Amino acid sequence: MKEHITNRQIAFIIFGIVVGYGVINLPKNIAESAGTGGWFSILIGTAIAIVFTYIITYLGYVHKNKTIYEYSEMLTGKIVTSIFMIIYSIYFFLLATMITRITSETIKLTILLRTPVWVLNLVFFAAVYYAVTKKLQVIARICEIYGLIIIIAIITICFGIFSQGKLINTRPFFVLEDIQTYIKASAVTIFPFIGLEILTIIPFNKKENNKKVFKYSIFMIGAIGFIYILVYEACIAVMGVDSIIHYKAAFLATIRRVDIPSLQFLRRLDGIFIIVWIMTVFCTLILSAYGSIFLLSKLIKKISFNKIAFFVIIIAFIVSQVPNTTAQIQTWLDYIGYSSVFTIVIIPITLLIITKVKKYDKNI
């Protein structure tokens, strides 16, 4: 595997796959579970994500120039590795498929009212196929460029929202008696942080990816947590907890309530946000699709990567039409979130323990 990328690109790949569709309904989900103390729940979720980011990064760092397919086969054997690869492939496939469908539904309801959902799906999948066939280095550059634009835009939008909000809507900031509620509510942050598994298919190079890769990856998770808190606090500052729970796409609903005369032609932020949000979703789609196709290409070595990509995208388009309602799509996404327990927690910890027992990390 010769497709090595820099530490900075690895960080932006993490950002690209994690910050996607989930950011649009994050405020509603957190507000329902934790109220004005939701920032603390996000903080807990961020801390948990940092732990598992470190574990997955550690595996890649120890097993240089190897992806999870190679080092899992070395640690557990071919049969167990095949099972792991099937789990990851299905996980990434369903993530890409259902995110595409729910994004298309949202776009249809907000800006393209007369466009059929299947047409939007087809456009997304065509763009994803083209990007995926360019392989990891090109995808990393896309995430790096888009990521920088997205971060600047989201922070700018949030401060714009804050300027129209009321501080009293964010109070009380923390209630000691509700700490158990905040801890339980941190489970809601599972979906907005899924995607960390993408690190398992990135081969770490000894020259490019030194020990600083830990700082880059952990810093990016911390930055994502900060952005989530900023988004949440900005939304409840304008809408209030009691109102925001009634809006599924809460972030977009909040932005549409904001009108900033001083920005002149940019006074309406919803148009800017939709463009930026589609960019975040596109990064998530190409990375999750690449993850599925890459692992399948490892299992089916007789078929070329591009042919597997074509068939996977066609099947994904068909599967994306299966759910009849947004409620069914959300159910699929919930199950994907639950399955991340295997892809983020159980499998990486298992491989870490075996790595430690067999002392593969003694020379790092």
SULDA-V333086 format. One record per pair of residues at least 6 apart in sequence whose C-alpha atoms are under 7 Angstrom apart, sorted by the first residue. I is the first residue (numbers start at 0). J is the second residue. D is the distance in whole Angstrom. If there is no record, write none. Layout:
# SULDA-V333086
i = (I & I)
j = (J & J)
d = (D & D)
This chain:
# SULDA-V333086
i = (0 & 2 & 2 & 3 & 3 & 3 & 4 & 5 & 5 & 6 & 6 & 6 & 7 & 8 & 8 & 10 & 10 & 10 & 11 & 11 & 11 & 12 & 12 & 13 & 14 & 14 & 15 & 15 & 15 & 15 & 15 & 16 & 16 & 16 & 16 & 17 & 17 & 17 & 17 & 17 & 17 & 18 & 18 & 19 & 19 & 19 & 20 & 20 & 20 & 21 & 21 & 22 & 23 & 23 & 23 & 23 & 24 & 24 & 24 & 24 & 26 & 26 & 26 & 26 & 27 & 27 & 27 & 27 & 27 & 28 & 29 & 29 & 29 & 30 & 30 & 30 & 31 & 32 & 33 & 33 & 33 & 34 & 35 & 35 & 35 & 35 & 35 & 36 & 36 & 36 & 37 & 38 & 39 & 40 & 40 & 40 & 40 & 41 & 41 & 41 & 41 & 42 & 43 & 44 & 44 & 45 & 45 & 45 & 48 & 49 & 49 & 51 & 51 & 52 & 52 & 53 & 53 & 55 & 55 & 55 & 56 & 56 & 58 & 59 & 59 & 59 & 59 & 60 & 61 & 61 & 62 & 63 & 63 & 63 & 63 & 64 & 64 & 64 & 65 & 65 & 66 & 66 & 66 & 66 & 67 & 67 & 68 & 71 & 71 & 72 & 74 & 84 & 87 & 87 & 88 & 88 & 88 & 88 & 89 & 90 & 91 & 91 & 91 & 91 & 92 & 92 & 92 & 94 & 94 & 95 & 95 & 95 & 96 & 96 & 97 & 97 & 97 & 99 & 99 & 100 & 100 & 101 & 101 & 103 & 103 & 103 & 104 & 107 & 107 & 120 & 121 & 124 & 127 & 127 & 128 & 128 & 130 & 130 & 131 & 131 & 132 & 142 & 145 & 149 & 156 & 157 & 157 & 157 & 160 & 160 & 160 & 161 & 161 & 163 & 163 & 164 & 164 & 165 & 165 & 166 & 168 & 168 & 168 & 169 & 169 & 169 & 189 & 190 & 193 & 193 & 195 & 196 & 196 & 197 & 200 & 234 & 234 & 235 & 237 & 238 & 243 & 246 & 251 & 254 & 254 & 255 & 258 & 258 & 259 & 259 & 260 & 292 & 292 & 296 & 296 & 322 & 354)
j = (64 & 135 & 136 & 202 & 203 & 204 & 136 & 207 & 208 & 208 & 212 & 215 & 215 & 139 & 143 & 215 & 216 & 219 & 142 & 143 & 146 & 139 & 142 & 195 & 146 & 219 & 142 & 146 & 279 & 282 & 283 & 194 & 282 & 283 & 286 & 191 & 192 & 193 & 194 & 195 & 283 & 191 & 279 & 279 & 280 & 283 & 98 & 102 & 280 & 190 & 191 & 191 & 248 & 249 & 250 & 251 & 247 & 248 & 249 & 250 & 231 & 234 & 249 & 250 & 243 & 244 & 246 & 247 & 249 & 187 & 37 & 184 & 187 & 37 & 240 & 244 & 244 & 184 & 180 & 181 & 184 & 240 & 169 & 170 & 171 & 172 & 240 & 172 & 173 & 181 & 181 & 228 & 181 & 181 & 182 & 184 & 185 & 185 & 188 & 224 & 228 & 224 & 185 & 185 & 188 & 220 & 221 & 224 & 192 & 217 & 220 & 343 & 344 & 195 & 217 & 213 & 217 & 198 & 199 & 347 & 198 & 213 & 351 & 66 & 199 & 202 & 203 & 203 & 360 & 363 & 70 & 202 & 203 & 204 & 205 & 202 & 203 & 204 & 202 & 203 & 199 & 200 & 201 & 202 & 199 & 200 & 80 & 80 & 350 & 80 & 353 & 294 & 291 & 342 & 290 & 291 & 294 & 295 & 291 & 335 & 287 & 288 & 290 & 291 & 287 & 288 & 291 & 287 & 335 & 284 & 287 & 288 & 315 & 319 & 319 & 328 & 332 & 120 & 123 & 120 & 319 & 325 & 328 & 116 & 119 & 120 & 116 & 114 & 116 & 316 & 316 & 312 & 284 & 285 & 308 & 312 & 138 & 285 & 285 & 289 & 305 & 282 & 278 & 275 & 268 & 229 & 230 & 233 & 233 & 254 & 257 & 233 & 236 & 237 & 257 & 236 & 237 & 236 & 237 & 236 & 235 & 236 & 239 & 232 & 235 & 236 & 336 & 336 & 336 & 339 & 343 & 342 & 343 & 290 & 290 & 250 & 253 & 243 & 253 & 253 & 249 & 252 & 269 & 268 & 269 & 269 & 266 & 267 & 266 & 267 & 266 & 307 & 308 & 304 & 307 & 328 & 360)
d = (7 & 6 & 6 & 6 & 7 & 6 & 6 & 6 & 6 & 6 & 5 & 6 & 7 & 6 & 6 & 6 & 5 & 6 & 6 & 5 & 6 & 6 & 6 & 6 & 7 & 7 & 6 & 6 & 6 & 5 & 6 & 6 & 6 & 4 & 6 & 6 & 5 & 6 & 5 & 7 & 7 & 7 & 6 & 5 & 5 & 6 & 7 & 7 & 6 & 7 & 5 & 7 & 5 & 6 & 5 & 7 & 6 & 5 & 5 & 6 & 5 & 7 & 6 & 7 & 6 & 5 & 7 & 6 & 6 & 7 & 6 & 7 & 7 & 6 & 6 & 6 & 6 & 5 & 6 & 6 & 6 & 6 & 6 & 6 & 6 & 6 & 7 & 5 & 5 & 7 & 7 & 5 & 7 & 5 & 6 & 6 & 4 & 6 & 6 & 7 & 7 & 7 & 6 & 5 & 6 & 7 & 7 & 5 & 7 & 6 & 6 & 7 & 7 & 6 & 7 & 7 & 7 & 7 & 7 & 6 & 7 & 7 & 7 & 7 & 7 & 7 & 6 & 6 & 6 & 7 & 7 & 7 & 5 & 6 & 6 & 5 & 5 & 5 & 5 & 7 & 6 & 5 & 6 & 5 & 5 & 6 & 7 & 6 & 7 & 5 & 7 & 6 & 7 & 7 & 7 & 4 & 6 & 7 & 7 & 7 & 5 & 6 & 6 & 5 & 7 & 6 & 5 & 7 & 7 & 5 & 6 & 6 & 5 & 6 & 6 & 7 & 7 & 6 & 7 & 6 & 6 & 7 & 7 & 6 & 6 & 6 & 6 & 6 & 7 & 7 & 7 & 6 & 7 & 5 & 7 & 7 & 7 & 7 & 6 & 6 & 6 & 6 & 7 & 6 & 7 & 7 & 6 & 6 & 6 & 7 & 6 & 5 & 7 & 7 & 7 & 5 & 4 & 5 & 6 & 6 & 6 & 5 & 5 & 7 & 6 & 6 & 7 & 5 & 7 & 7 & 7 & 6 & 6 & 7 & 7 & 6 & 6 & 7 & 7 & 7 & 6 & 7 & 7 & 6 & 6 & 6 & 6 & 6 & 5 & 7 & 5 & 6 & 6 & 6 & 7 & 6 & 7)
